[in-house]
Amino acid sequence: AGMAAVARGRLARAGWNVISSSSLPGVVQEPPNMEVEGKRIVGEVATSWSQKYIFTIRHGGFHEGLWHYECLFSRPTTSEPVPSVVIAVLFAFLPPSAGQAPRLFYSFEQGDLRHEWSVVQDGSGQWHAAKGQQQQHSLRNGAFHGYLDAYIREKEKARSRGISVATTFEVSRLTPPPACSFEDDDVGSHARSFSRLSVSGDVGDLDGSFRTQHSDDESRDMTRAMTEALKAANMYCDKVAPPSSLRDLLANIFDAADEEGVGQMPHYEVARVMKATLPGFGLEEWDINLLLGFAEENDEGFIELSRFIKQAPELVMQLRQNRLTFREKGITNIEIPPEALKHCYTDELMLIVDQLTHAFEQRAAEDPNRGIFFCQPSLHRASMLGSRASIAASGCSDFMAGDMDMVSPSGADGEDRTLIALKRRYCLECIQTIPERISPQEGQMLIQMLPEDENGFLNFEDLVEKLEKLREQALLNAVVACDLRALRIHLVTRVRALGLDWTGKLKVWTIKYALLHADQVCLSRLQIHTLLCLTNPDDNGDVEVSHFLLVCAAIIPHMSNARIFVDTTERLMLEHAEAAKERANAELAALGAARVTTQDNGDEEQAKEKVEVDQETVERNLIQALSLIDDTRKPTPALPPETIFNLIWNSSDQQVQSCCLDEYELAGLVAEMTLDANGEVPYHDFVKRWVPIMFELRKNPLLGAYLKVGAASTLGIPEPDAEAIEAIFPLLPEGMVRPPSVEEGERKGSKTVQRSGSKMSGSRRTSLSKRPTTEDDSDVYRETSKPSAAAGGRLGTPSAVAKEPPPGRGYQRRKMHFEKYGMSPPLPKGSGATPPSIAQAQ
């Protein structure tokens, strides 16, 4: 009788209580451990209704004898990841009592009709939601999905007519979340690393709202951008004014997306929300990936929303201004042929993929739960790999949505077991283990471009194609690299962060971090190494930063220009085809002719053999030379960077000279020294890591051209205007000037410096060069404030003008002295040959 009274209880209109208190049989104590049971049964009912809708269950507490729950249904799609309409279903669970089975009541929002779902007990005594058609107070079996669809259509129709039928949950989506606090001034290291100076200068406050000095046109443009963003997210309503600032807009969007209200979301969901919203601001996918790269993630790949909402507006505004400026240049509609990318990058990318795949497999072997493996019998493996490749190529983020039956953390007997995906966190750690192959900029962008599923696994199949796509997009989205003003501001900001003082100099092994931290310029690691080959350090290992930044201002826009890349690769492909044809003709001609070798040709070949040294020999000689001066006997051999620099750059050590490295290769080598926690360089790893890169650069026709004689005129690189570039953004901050005493001392001793020895500050040493010495490579230099780009010399080298020594002085005097006693004079310094010893002269 008591249960019948409960069943006859009236339903409260649009309220939490499904059963009225007046119909309950007395006061009921809160039963233990039944809240979780009730939620589980509610979940079973919601799961049986539809497979297309997702649901979230909220606890309503225990009162009036029942456990109460609110189940929210929504159906996000790829085009609308944040649904604007949800359906709330109110459940009330009556726990079982002595001799009475539990009962489950529910009603839809705003409705008077009460439904009931049967609860049955299995053989183990556990209660479950009954399956199939419900005999009492419910809809027809299988009709719930259509009922939810109809309910959503009715709400959308009522909303279009200006009638508010929003639930309390939907209303909360229109206001910033109360838990979102912006009192913390620390926006994270990633946000601080992003330059606060954009192409257009002042872009607005941190909250994304425009300052008062902005024109009305800009304010209207901002309003239009916010409207487009809301429309892109399917959250626009003409009855509600758009948010007043970008920060408020992002707060509303993420409040709507964070249905659990936990204040954090996985990277996968944040990326979907941003890619559905920010195109309304005129951002491309590349810009959004760049923004996501600055979002701080925890070990599980979750992003704290309050921190991201605080730091994102400034970054979004800067990216938007940079993109608008880039479009005005008219260099966006350029098509890069796939064969051009393959011709220039295939060899390099294959090495990267081999090392990266090996690192992935090692990390997955440590814990199989970190990865996803593809397990299929060997006979069917090829066909199944083809189907997975087509799924990945379709651009679907849920790359394993329909293939979960084909993946497993371990393979059975007789099955192939191939790692196809790895947790996002471990993918990034593996990329960081090969810093000589992948730059930080490319590593962050690759992580954003790899397909990701909702569990945080990244699919790295077809990695070569993904890297080719990354290189292509880097050329087509060189927003900062192709803008001289933005590039100057960005690089100077990075250089200042390294501790630049009034001397305007940095150590050669420190300056690389200015390029590695240039997060707005996506350079490959081999491109950065090419630029480091032009650092031009002095005998103390100091680099004149102003001179190096002028070189970067000339070369980086040339490297990053997509049109120049296409033209250059076309020329290189033609030269490669002509060379292959000539080799084939020479081989055919050699088959029918006797081999004739003259004495002169033999001498030339012997001389060539003396210069060409293989990679293994160079590594062995350098390690031996460093080991001879290392008397510390540490478990991991290491030396101070100054010691290594003096040995490689300044020393006349025979083992170093026998490597036949030219001055550009030496500069690039010493610039790549990385210090450990003790401020020393583990030289075994240093040599093994960077000598192969040096040999790869020799064979690279695209980047090796920047290190050849006359590269500026050959490549058409204009000479930068030092004064104009300095006027854009001064190298030294305001108020930092050289002490007058130092400047006066330099002026007084300038003539002495010009005469003191053959190695002057800013000059290049060529005694170890394997290339023939030319007039442009003379050992005597004239100091200039600009690099000699137009003079036909090598890039990064000051203008070279040979001086004739006066009669009776220097080399001429020594020559006369040797000729007097019938001896051959030694060659002058800088001629490229090794002078004979005194014993040989005697």
C-alpha positions in Angstrom: 0.0 0.0 0.0 2.9 2.3 0.8 4.5 1.7 -2.5 1.2 2.3 -4.3 1.0 5.6 -2.6 4.5 6.5 -3.8 3.5 5.5 -7.4 0.4 7.7 -7.2 2.4 10.7 -6.0 2.1 13.7 -8.3 5.0 15.1 -10.3 6.4 18.5 -9.4 6.5 20.7 -12.5 10.1 21.3 -13.7 11.5 20.6 -10.2 14.0 18.2 -8.7 11.5 16.1 -6.8 9.8 13.4 -9.0 7.8 12.2 -6.0 6.0 14.6 -3.7 6.7 14.4 0.0 3.1 14.1 0.9 2.9 10.7 -0.7 5.9 9.2 1.0 5.3 6.5 3.7 7.0 8.3 6.6 10.6 9.4 7.2 13.1 7.2 5.5 16.7 7.0 6.7 19.5 7.5 4.1 20.4 4.0 3.0 24.1 3.3 2.8 26.0 2.8 -0.5 22.9 3.3 -2.6 23.8 6.6 -4.3 26.4 4.9 -6.5 24.0 2.1 -7.3 21.3 4.5 -8.3 23.7 6.4 -10.6 24.8 3.1 -12.2 21.2 2.1 -12.9 20.4 5.6 -14.3 23.4 5.2 -16.6 22.2 1.9 -17.9 18.8 3.4 -18.8 20.5 6.4 -20.5 22.8 4.1 -22.5 19.9 2.1 -23.8 18.1 5.1 -25.2 20.6 6.2 -27.8 24.1 5.6 -29.0 24.5 9.0 -30.7 23.7 11.2 -27.7 26.2 11.6 -24.9 25.0 12.1 -21.3 26.3 13.4 -18.0 24.8 12.5 -14.7 24.7 15.0 -11.8 23.9 14.1 -8.2 20.9 15.8 -6.6 21.3 14.3 -3.2 19.1 12.3 -0.9 15.9 13.8 0.4 12.3 12.8 1.0 13.3 9.1 0.8 14.7 9.1 -2.7 18.1 9.6 -4.5 17.8 12.3 -7.1 19.8 12.7 -10.3 19.8 15.0 -13.3 20.9 13.4 -16.6 21.9 15.9 -19.4 21.8 14.7 -23.0 23.6 16.4 -25.9 24.9 15.5 -29.3 28.1 17.3 -30.2 29.3 17.0 -33.8 32.6 17.9 -35.6 31.0 21.1 -36.9 29.4 21.9 -33.5 31.5 20.5 -30.7 29.7 22.6 -28.2 26.0 22.0 -28.6 23.8 25.0 -27.9 20.8 22.8 -26.8 20.8 20.1 -24.1 17.9 18.0 -22.7 17.7 17.5 -18.9 16.0 14.3 -17.6 15.2 14.2 -13.9 15.5 10.7 -12.2 14.4 9.6 -8.7 15.6 6.3 -7.4 13.7 4.6 -4.6 16.1 2.2 -2.8 15.0 -1.3 -2.1 13.5 -2.1 1.3 12.4 -5.3 3.1 10.4 -7.3 0.6 10.2 -4.4 -1.9 12.2 -4.0 -5.1 13.7 -0.6 -6.0 11.9 1.6 -8.4 13.2 4.3 -10.8 11.0 7.3 -11.8 12.0 9.9 -14.4 10.5 12.9 -16.2 11.7 15.2 -19.0 12.4 18.9 -18.3 9.4 21.2 -18.3 7.1 18.1 -18.4 4.2 16.9 -16.3 4.3 13.3 -17.4 6.0 10.8 -15.0 7.7 7.7 -16.4 8.9 4.6 -14.7 11.6 2.2 -15.6 11.6 -1.4 -14.3 14.5 -2.6 -12.2 15.3 -6.4 -12.1 17.7 -8.5 -10.1 20.3 -10.8 -11.7 21.5 -14.2 -10.4 24.2 -12.6 -8.2 21.6 -10.4 -6.5 22.6 -7.1 -8.2 19.9 -4.8 -9.5 19.9 -3.6 -13.2 17.7 -1.6 -15.4 15.3 -3.9 -17.3 15.9 -4.2 -21.1 13.3 -4.1 -23.8 9.8 -2.7 -23.8 8.7 -1.2 -20.4 5.2 -2.3 -19.4 4.4 0.6 -17.1 4.5 4.4 -17.7 7.1 4.6 -20.4 7.6 5.2 -24.2 7.7 2.6 -26.8 10.9 0.6 -27.0 13.4 2.2 -29.4 11.5 5.5 -29.5 13.7 7.4 -27.1 16.2 8.5 -29.7 13.5 10.0 -31.9 11.9 11.6 -28.8 15.2 13.3 -28.0 15.5 14.6 -31.5 12.0 16.0 -31.5 12.6 17.6 -28.1 15.6 19.4 -29.4 13.8 20.6 -32.6 11.0 22.0 -30.4 13.5 23.9 -28.3 15.3 25.3 -31.3 12.0 26.4 -32.9 10.9 28.1 -29.7 14.2 29.8 -29.4 14.0 31.1 -32.9 10.8 32.9 -32.0 12.3 34.6 -29.0 10.8 32.3 -26.4 13.2 31.3 -23.7 12.9 27.6 -22.8 16.5 27.3 -21.5 17.2 25.2 -18.5 19.2 26.5 -15.6 22.2 24.6 -17.0 21.8 26.3 -20.4 21.4 29.7 -18.7 24.7 29.2 -16.9 26.4 28.9 -20.3 25.7 32.5 -21.1 27.7 33.9 -18.1 31.3 33.5 -17.1 31.9 30.6 -14.7 32.1 31.8 -11.1 35.1 29.5 -10.5 37.1 31.2 -13.2 39.4 33.6 -11.4 42.0 35.9 -13.1 43.7 37.1 -9.9 46.9 35.1 -10.6 49.3 37.3 -12.5 51.5 34.4 -13.5 50.3 33.4 -17.0 53.0 30.7 -17.4 56.4 30.4 -19.0 54.9 29.6 -22.4 52.8 32.8 -22.5 55.8 34.9 -21.3 57.9 33.4 -24.1 55.4 34.6 -26.7 56.5 38.0 -27.8 54.2 40.8 -26.6 55.1 42.9 -29.6 53.2 42.0 -32.8 53.5 43.2 -36.4 51.1 46.0 -35.9 52.5 47.1 -32.5 49.8 47.8 -29.9 47.1 45.1 -30.2 45.1 45.6 -27.0 45.0 44.7 -23.4 45.5 41.3 -21.9 41.8 40.7 -21.8 41.5 41.2 -25.6 39.5 44.4 -25.4 40.6 47.3 -27.5 42.0 50.4 -25.8 40.5 53.8 -26.1 43.0 55.0 -28.8 41.7 52.4 -31.3 39.4 53.8 -34.0 35.7 53.1 -34.3 36.4 51.0 -37.4 38.7 48.7 -35.4 36.0 48.3 -32.7 33.4 47.4 -35.2 35.8 45.0 -36.8 36.3 43.4 -33.4 32.6 43.1 -32.8 32.2 41.4 -36.2 35.0 39.0 -35.4 33.3 38.0 -32.1 30.0 37.6 -33.9 31.6 35.3 -36.5 33.3 33.3 -33.8 30.0 32.8 -32.0 28.4 31.7 -35.2 31.2 29.3 -35.9 30.6 27.7 -32.5 26.8 27.7 -33.1 26.4 29.9 -30.0 25.2 33.1 -31.6 21.8 34.6 -30.7 20.7 37.9 -32.1 18.6 38.4 -28.9 21.8 38.5 -26.8 24.6 41.1 -27.2 28.1 39.6 -27.9 30.6 39.6 -25.1 32.4 42.8 -24.4 35.9 41.2 -24.7 37.7 38.2 -26.0 38.3 36.9 -22.5 34.6 36.9 -21.8 33.9 35.1 -25.1 36.4 32.4 -24.3 35.1 32.1 -20.8 31.6 31.6 -22.1 32.7 29.0 -24.7 34.7 26.9 -22.3 32.1 27.1 -19.6 29.7 25.6 -22.1 32.2 22.9 -23.1 33.1 22.0 -19.5 29.9 20.2 -18.7 31.4 18.5 -15.7 32.5 21.9 -14.2 35.9 20.6 -13.2 37.9 23.6 -14.6 40.1 21.6 -16.9 39.7 19.8 -20.2 41.9 17.4 -22.2 43.9 18.9 -25.0 41.8 17.0 -27.5 38.6 18.8 -26.5 40.3 22.2 -26.2 41.6 21.8 -29.7 38.2 20.9 -31.1 36.6 24.0 -29.4 39.3 26.3 -30.7 39.3 25.0 -34.2 35.5 25.5 -34.3 35.6 29.0 -32.8 38.7 30.9 -33.8 38.3 30.7 -37.6 35.7 33.4 -37.1 38.6 35.7 -36.0 40.4 35.2 -39.2 42.9 32.6 -37.9 44.1 29.7 -40.0 44.6 26.2 -38.6 48.4 26.9 -38.4 47.7 29.9 -36.1 45.4 27.8 -33.9 48.0 25.0 -33.6 50.6 27.6 -32.7 48.2 28.9 -29.9 47.6 25.4 -28.6 51.4 24.9 -28.4 51.5 27.6 -25.6 48.8 25.9 -23.5 50.3 24.3 -20.4 49.3 20.7 -20.0 49.7 18.4 -17.0 51.1 14.9 -17.2 47.7 13.5 -18.3 47.3 16.0 -21.1 44.7 18.2 -19.4 44.7 22.0 -19.7 43.7 24.3 -16.9 41.0 26.5 -18.3 41.3 29.5 -16.1 45.0 29.9 -16.9 44.4 29.3 -20.6 41.6 31.8 -20.7 43.8 34.4 -19.2 46.8 34.0 -21.5 44.9 33.2 -24.7 43.4 36.6 -25.6 46.7 38.4 -26.0 48.0 35.5 -28.2 44.9 35.4 -30.3 45.0 39.1 -30.9 48.6 39.0 -31.9 48.2 36.1 -34.2 45.2 37.8 -35.8 47.1 41.0 -36.5 50.1 39.0 -37.9 47.8 37.0 -40.2 46.1 40.1 -41.5 49.5 41.7 -42.3 50.7 38.5 -44.0 47.6 38.4 -46.2 48.2 41.9 -47.4 51.6 40.9 -48.8 49.8 38.6 -51.3 52.1 35.6 -50.9 49.5 33.2 -49.6 48.3 31.6 -52.8 51.4 29.6 -53.7 51.3 25.9 -54.6 54.4 23.9 -53.6 54.7 20.8 -55.7 55.0 17.5 -53.7 58.0 16.5 -55.8 59.9 19.6 -54.7 59.4 18.7 -51.0 60.5 15.2 -51.6 63.6 16.2 -53.5 64.8 18.6 -50.8 63.7 16.8 -47.6 63.3 13.1 -48.2 66.8 12.0 -47.0 66.6 14.3 -43.9 63.1 13.2 -43.0 63.8 9.5 -43.4 66.6 9.9 -40.8 64.3 11.7 -38.5 61.5 9.1 -38.8 63.9 6.2 -38.2 65.2 7.8 -34.9 61.8 8.9 -33.8 60.1 5.6 -34.4 62.9 3.8 -32.5 62.3 6.3 -29.6 58.6 5.6 -29.7 59.1 1.9 -29.6 61.5 2.1 -26.7 59.1 4.2 -24.7 56.2 1.8 -25.4 58.3 -1.2 -24.5 58.8 0.3 -21.0 55.0 0.2 -20.4 52.7 -1.2 -23.1 49.8 0.9 -21.7 51.5 4.0 -23.1 50.9 2.9 -26.7 48.3 1.3 -29.0 49.4 -1.7 -31.1 47.9 -3.0 -34.3 47.5 -6.8 -34.1 46.5 -8.7 -37.2 47.5 -12.0 -38.8 50.4 -11.5 -41.2 48.4 -12.4 -44.3 45.9 -9.7 -43.7 48.3 -7.0 -42.4 48.8 -5.2 -45.7 45.1 -4.8 -46.4 44.3 -3.6 -42.9 47.2 -1.1 -42.9 45.8 0.3 -46.1 42.3 0.8 -44.6 43.8 2.5 -41.5 45.9 4.7 -43.8 42.8 5.8 -45.6 41.1 6.6 -42.3 44.0 8.7 -41.1 44.2 10.5 -44.5 40.6 11.5 -44.3 41.4 14.0 -41.6 39.3 12.4 -38.9 40.6 13.2 -35.4 39.1 10.0 -33.9 41.5 8.0 -36.0 40.6 4.7 -34.3 36.9 5.3 -33.8 35.9 2.3 -35.8 39.1 0.2 -35.5 39.2 -0.4 -31.7 38.7 -4.1 -32.4 41.9 -4.1 -34.4 44.2 -2.6 -31.7 45.6 -4.1 -28.6 48.3 -3.4 -26.1 49.9 -6.8 -26.9 49.8 -9.2 -29.8 48.8 -12.8 -29.7 50.8 -15.7 -31.1 51.1 -15.7 -34.9 50.1 -12.0 -35.1 52.1 -9.0 -36.2 52.4 -6.4 -33.5 53.0 -2.8 -34.7 53.0 0.3 -32.6 50.7 2.9 -34.3 50.0 5.4 -31.5 51.5 6.7 -28.3 50.3 8.9 -25.4 50.7 12.5 -26.2 53.0 13.2 -23.2 55.5 10.4 -24.3 55.5 11.5 -27.9 56.7 14.9 -26.9 59.4 13.4 -24.6 60.6 11.2 -27.5 60.9 14.2 -29.8 63.0 16.0 -27.2 65.5 13.2 -27.2 66.7 14.1 -30.7 67.3 17.9 -30.5 69.8 17.7 -33.4 67.0 16.5 -35.7 63.9 18.4 -34.7 63.7 22.0 -33.5 61.5 22.9 -30.6 59.3 24.8 -33.1 58.8 21.8 -35.4 58.3 19.5 -32.4 55.5 21.5 -30.9 53.8 21.9 -34.3 54.2 18.2 -35.1 52.5 17.3 -31.8 49.5 19.5 -32.8 49.2 18.1 -36.3 49.3 14.4 -35.5 45.8 12.9 -35.3 44.6 12.5 -31.7 41.8 10.4 -30.2 39.7 11.3 -27.2 42.0 9.3 -24.9 45.1 11.4 -25.8 46.8 8.9 -28.1 48.6 10.3 -31.1 48.7 8.3 -34.3 52.1 8.6 -35.9 51.6 6.4 -39.0 52.8 7.9 -42.3 55.2 10.1 -40.3 57.2 11.0 -43.4 54.1 12.5 -45.0 53.2 14.3 -41.8 56.7 15.9 -41.7 56.5 16.9 -45.4 53.2 18.5 -44.7 54.7 20.3 -41.7 57.6 21.7 -43.9 55.1 22.8 -46.5 52.8 24.6 -44.0 55.8 26.3 -42.4 56.6 27.8 -45.8 53.0 28.8 -46.5 52.6 30.3 -43.0 55.8 32.2 -42.6 53.9 35.1 -41.1 56.8 36.5 -39.0 59.7 35.1 -40.9 58.8 37.0 -44.1 58.1 40.3 -42.2 61.4 42.2 -41.5 59.9 44.3 -38.8 58.2 41.4 -36.9 61.3 39.3 -37.3 63.6 42.0 -35.9 61.4 42.6 -32.9 61.1 38.9 -32.2 64.8 38.1 -32.5 65.9 41.1 -30.4 63.4 40.1 -27.7 64.9 36.6 -27.7 68.5 37.9 -27.6 67.7 40.2 -24.7 66.3 37.3 -22.7 69.7 35.6 -22.9 71.2 38.3 -20.8 72.7 40.7 -23.4 74.6 43.5 -21.8 76.1 46.8 -23.0 78.9 45.0 -24.8 76.4 43.7 -27.4 78.1 40.3 -27.4 77.2 36.8 -26.5 79.1 33.5 -26.3 78.9 31.5 -29.5 77.5 28.5 -27.6 74.8 30.7 -26.1 73.4 32.5 -29.1 71.7 29.4 -30.5 69.0 29.7 -27.9 67.8 32.9 -29.5 66.8 30.9 -32.5 65.6 27.8 -30.6 63.3 30.0 -28.5 62.0 32.0 -31.5 58.6 30.3 -31.3 57.0 32.5 -34.0 59.5 31.4 -36.6 59.2 27.7 -37.5 62.7 26.8 -38.6 64.0 23.3 -39.1 67.0 22.2 -37.0 69.2 22.1 -40.0 68.2 25.6 -41.0 69.2 26.8 -37.4 72.5 25.0 -37.7 73.1 26.7 -41.1 72.6 30.1 -39.4 74.9 29.2 -36.6 77.6 28.5 -39.1 77.6 32.2 -39.8 78.1 33.3 -36.2 81.7 34.5 -36.8 83.1 34.4 -33.2 86.2 36.1 -32.2 89.2 34.5 -30.4 87.4 34.7 -27.1 84.3 32.9 -28.3 82.2 36.1 -28.4 79.8 36.9 -31.2 78.9 40.4 -32.2 75.1 40.1 -31.9 74.3 43.1 -34.1 76.2 41.5 -36.9 74.6 38.1 -36.5 71.1 39.6 -36.4 71.8 41.4 -39.7 72.8 38.0 -41.2 69.5 36.5 -39.9 67.5 39.4 -41.2 68.9 38.7 -44.7 68.8 34.9 -44.7 65.6 33.9 -42.7 63.2 35.7 -45.0 65.0 34.1 -48.0 64.8 30.6 -46.4 61.1 31.0 -45.5 59.8 32.5 -48.8 57.6 29.8 -50.5 58.0 31.4 -53.9 61.8 31.4 -53.7 61.7 27.8 -52.4 59.7 26.6 -55.5 62.0 28.4 -57.9 65.1 27.1 -56.2 63.9 23.5 -56.0 63.0 23.6 -59.7 66.6 24.7 -60.5 68.1 22.1 -58.2 65.9 19.3 -59.8 67.1 20.3 -63.3 70.7 20.4 -62.1 70.3 17.0 -60.5 68.8 15.5 -63.7 71.6 17.0 -65.8 74.2 15.6 -63.5 72.7 12.2 -63.5 72.6 12.3 -67.3 76.3 13.3 -67.5 77.3 10.5 -65.1 75.4 8.0 -67.2 77.1 9.2 -70.4 80.5 9.2 -68.7 80.0 5.6 -67.6 78.9 4.5 -71.1 81.9 6.3 -72.6 84.2 4.6 -70.1 83.1 1.2 -71.1 84.4 1.6 -74.6 87.6 3.5 -73.9 90.8 2.6 -72.2 91.5 4.3 -69.0 94.3 6.8 -69.3 95.6 8.5 -66.3 98.2 11.2 -66.5 100.6 12.1 -63.8 98.9 15.5 -63.4 95.5 13.8 -62.8 97.1 11.5 -60.3 98.5 14.4 -58.4 95.0 16.1 -58.4 93.4 12.9 -57.1 96.0 12.5 -54.4 95.5 16.1 -53.3 91.8 15.6 -53.2 92.2 12.5 -51.1 94.2 14.5 -48.6 91.4 17.0 -48.2 88.4 14.7 -48.0 88.1 13.1 -44.6 85.3 10.7 -43.8 82.8 11.2 -40.9 84.2 8.4 -38.7 87.7 9.8 -38.9 86.6 13.3 -38.0 84.7 12.0 -35.0 87.6 9.9 -33.8 90.2 12.7 -34.2 88.1 15.2 -32.4 87.4 12.9 -29.5 91.1 11.9 -29.2 92.2 15.6 -29.3 89.7 16.4 -26.5 90.6 13.4 -24.5 94.3 14.3 -24.5 93.6 17.6 -22.7 91.0 16.1 -20.3 92.8 14.9 -17.1 89.7 14.9 -14.9 88.9 11.2 -15.4 85.1 11.8 -14.9 82.6 8.9 -15.5 81.1 11.0 -18.3 84.0 12.9 -19.9 83.3 16.6 -20.0 85.2 19.9 -20.4 84.4 23.6 -20.0 83.1 25.2 -23.2 86.0 27.6 -23.2 88.5 24.8 -23.3 86.7 23.0 -26.2 86.4 26.3 -28.1 90.1 27.1 -27.8 91.1 23.7 -29.0 88.7 23.6 -32.0 88.8 27.3 -33.0 92.1 28.7 -32.0 94.4 25.7 -31.6 96.9 24.5 -34.2 96.4 20.9 -33.0 97.4 18.5 -35.7 94.5 16.2 -35.1 92.0 19.0 -35.4 93.7 20.3 -38.5 93.7 16.9 -40.1 89.9 17.0 -40.1 90.0 19.6 -42.8 87.0 21.5 -41.5 86.5 25.0 -42.9 85.7 28.0 -40.8 81.9 27.8 -41.3 81.8 24.2 -40.1 84.0 25.0 -37.1 81.8 27.9 -36.2 78.6 25.7 -36.4 80.3 23.0 -34.4 81.3 25.2 -31.4 78.0 27.0 -31.5 76.2 23.7 -30.8 77.9 23.0 -27.5 75.3 22.3 -24.8 76.2 22.6 -21.2 75.2 20.1 -18.5 74.2 20.9 -14.9 77.9 21.5 -14.0 78.4 24.1 -16.8 80.5 21.6 -18.8 80.1 19.9 -22.2 80.0 16.1 -22.4 82.2 16.0 -25.5 81.7 12.4 -26.5 78.0 13.0 -27.0 78.6 16.4 -28.4 80.9 15.1 -31.2 78.8 12.1 -32.0 75.7 14.2 -32.2 76.8 17.1 -34.4 79.5 15.8 -36.7 76.9 13.8 -38.7 74.8 16.9 -39.0 77.9 18.8 -40.4 78.4 16.1 -43.0 74.7 16.2 -43.9 74.9 19.9 -44.5 77.7 19.4 -46.9 75.5 17.2 -49.1 72.4 19.4 -48.8 72.1 21.5 -52.0 69.4 23.7 -50.6 71.1 24.9 -47.4 74.7 24.3 -48.3 74.4 27.0 -50.9 74.3 29.6 -48.1 77.8 28.7 -47.1 79.5 28.9 -50.5 81.6 31.7 -51.9 79.5 34.4 -53.5 76.3 33.0 -51.9 74.7 36.4 -51.7 75.0 37.2 -55.4 74.2 33.6 -56.4 71.1 33.4 -54.3 70.0 37.0 -54.9 70.0 37.9 -51.2 70.0 41.7 -50.8 72.5 43.3 -48.3 70.6 44.4 -45.2 70.6 48.1 -44.2 72.1 48.1 -40.7 70.9 51.6 -39.8 67.3 51.0 -41.0 67.1 47.7 -39.1 68.5 49.2 -35.9 65.9 51.9 -36.2 63.1 49.3 -36.3 63.9 48.0 -32.9 67.2 48.8 -31.1 69.4 45.9 -30.0 70.0 47.4 -26.6 67.1 48.5 -24.5 66.5 52.1 -23.7 68.9 53.3 -21.0 71.6 50.7 -21.6 74.6 52.3 -23.2 78.3 51.6 -23.2 80.3 53.5 -20.5 82.1 56.5 -22.0 85.5 55.3 -20.7 85.2 52.0 -22.7 84.2 53.8 -25.9 87.1 56.2 -25.6 89.5 53.4 -24.9 88.3 51.6 -28.0 88.8 54.6 -30.2 92.3 55.2 -29.0 93.3 51.6 -29.5 91.5 51.0 -32.8 94.7 51.4 -34.9 96.6 49.0 -32.8 93.8 46.4 -33.1 93.8 46.7 -36.8 97.5 45.8 -36.9 97.7 43.2 -34.3 98.1 39.8 -35.9 96.1 38.1 -38.7 93.1 37.2 -36.5 91.0 40.3 -35.7 87.6 40.6 -34.1 85.0 39.7 -36.7 87.5 38.0 -39.1 87.3 34.5 -40.4 90.2 32.0 -40.1 90.8 30.1 -43.3 93.9 28.1 -42.5 91.9 25.0 -41.9 89.6 25.4 -44.9 89.2 22.5 -47.3 88.1 24.8 -50.0 90.6 26.6 -52.3 91.6 30.1 -51.1 90.3 33.0 -53.2 90.8 36.7 -53.0 87.5 37.0 -51.1 88.9 34.6 -48.5 92.0 36.6 -47.7 93.3 36.5 -44.2 93.4 40.3 -44.0 90.0 42.0 -43.5 88.6 45.4 -43.4 86.2 45.8 -40.5 82.7 47.0 -41.5 79.4 47.3 -39.7 77.5 45.3 -42.4 78.0 41.8 -43.7 79.5 41.7 -47.2 76.4 40.2 -48.9 76.7 42.3 -52.1 80.5 42.1 -52.3 80.5 38.5 -53.6 82.1 37.0 -50.5 80.6 34.4 -48.2 77.6 35.3 -46.1 78.4 36.4 -42.6 82.0 37.4 -43.5 83.1 41.1 -43.4 84.4 42.6 -46.7 87.8 41.2 -47.7 90.4 43.4 -49.3 93.9 41.9 -49.8 96.8 44.2 -48.9 100.2 44.0 -50.6 103.0 43.8 -47.9 105.6 46.6 -48.3 108.9 45.5 -49.7 111.4 44.2 -47.1 108.7 43.5 -44.5 106.9 40.4 -43.5 106.6 37.6 -46.0 108.8 39.3 -48.6 111.7 39.7 -46.1 111.4 36.0 -45.1 111.3 35.0 -48.7 114.5 36.9 -49.5 116.2 35.4 -46.5 115.3 31.8 -47.5 116.3 32.4 -51.1 119.7 33.7 -50.0 120.5 30.3 -48.4 119.0 28.3 -51.3 115.9 27.1 -49.3 112.2 27.2 -50.4 110.3 29.8 -48.4 107.2 28.7 -46.4 103.7 29.5 -47.7 102.0 32.6 -46.3 99.4 32.2 -43.7 95.9 31.8 -45.1 97.0 30.1 -48.3 95.2 26.9 -47.3 98.3 24.7 -47.2 100.3 23.5 -44.2 103.6 25.3 -43.9 106.7 23.1 -43.8 108.4 22.6 -40.5 111.8 24.1 -39.6 113.4 20.7 -39.9 112.1 20.3 -43.5 113.3 23.7 -44.4 116.8 22.9 -43.1 
